[in-house]
Amino acid sequence: MRLREKTTVTLLLAIFMISAFTVTHALAGGDDITIDEYKATFYPDGTLVEEFTYTIRTQNYRMLFRYWDAPLSIDPLGQPYVELVDIEAAETGFWYYEDSLGAVYVDETYPESSRHVQQIRELAYSNEAGSFNPNYYSPGTYTTRYTFRLHPPLEYDDEVGHLNLMLARNHMAYEEVTLIFEDADYIDTLYPHPTSYKVSKEGDRIIVTGSSGEDELIEVEMLIDLDTLETMDGFPTRMEDVRFRTVVANIDTFENFEKMFKSLLLNVTRLQEDLDEANLEISSIQSELDLVELELEDKRSELNRAYDKITIFKIATPVAFVAGLGLMYILSKRT
């Protein structure tokens, strides 16, 4: 079911301001309900596909859901927002969502779903999407699947872009976490939180795996190619020294300290390269000026030679004229 086919349907870094695109899942947990697996697949255009697999042991739950700190909408907004594309409700329930304006939409193909709109409005958070069973879910295993397209804040400088994606903040424990980044060649460097997560690469995919305790931050911060700013329909802001600041903000392990040191060396090397390039340009310009000076000197010599010729001609002409007159006088006397 595609929502657009239906009409009814932050982390702030201490050393510099980089926006995080935040999402929160807030379902009170306990022994009678667990999230066995959280799986998220992220694409270069900002599409995020999420799957939550629940085990329910007692019939006490009627809403399986997640909500966002960012505005949730199916229509374009003039600020960073989450576009809701699709919801696959858990079996025996129907999908619903409440947008950033507080409007509640339900799957009207589910019998009598519209009768529960007011009840959902009273229970749901703003920017929430989920699966609702008015009769409560029987014990068993259930899966909800969401497709969003993120329109996040992005930061960039002349070298690299930055995206901070917070996937969970207030949430139940996740026994298994799998984050997949498809067509991941656009990712320059990836920083998962918790830092204990395992990062591997399979072909053009980056896979992050681990688990999460209750309310443990699940976040992926990444440096991305500048071309991704065009692919991902976000809200970019120019910021200086994006790479250095991102590395420093993630300096919580020796590995990241080493990355920061290498980043510093890289910046120094690039500055030296820029200086060397500037010196080469100055040398090239000086060489061109020297050539122009030589050409001017040659022109001066040519002008001086021409002037000397003109001077000689000016002197020689009257002398020759007088000599000619004298010769004519001598010849006239002889005759």
Secondary structure, 3 states (H helix, E strand, C coil): CEHHHCCCCCCCCCCCCCCEEEEECCCCCECCEEEEEEEEEECCCCEEEEEEEEEECCCCCCEEEEEECCCEECCCCCCCEEEEEEEECCCCCEEEEECCCCCEEECCCCCCHHHHHHHHHHHCCCCEEEEECCCCCCCEEEEEEEEEEEECEEEECCCCEEEEEEEECCCCCEEEEEEEECCHHHEEEEEEECCCCEEEEECCEEEEEEEECCCCCEEEEEEECCCHHHHCCCEEEECCCHHHHHHHHCCCCHHHHHHHHHHHHHHHHHHHHHHHHHHHHHHHHHHHHHHHHHHHHHHHHHHHHHHHHHHHHHHHHHHHHHHHHHHHHHHHHHC
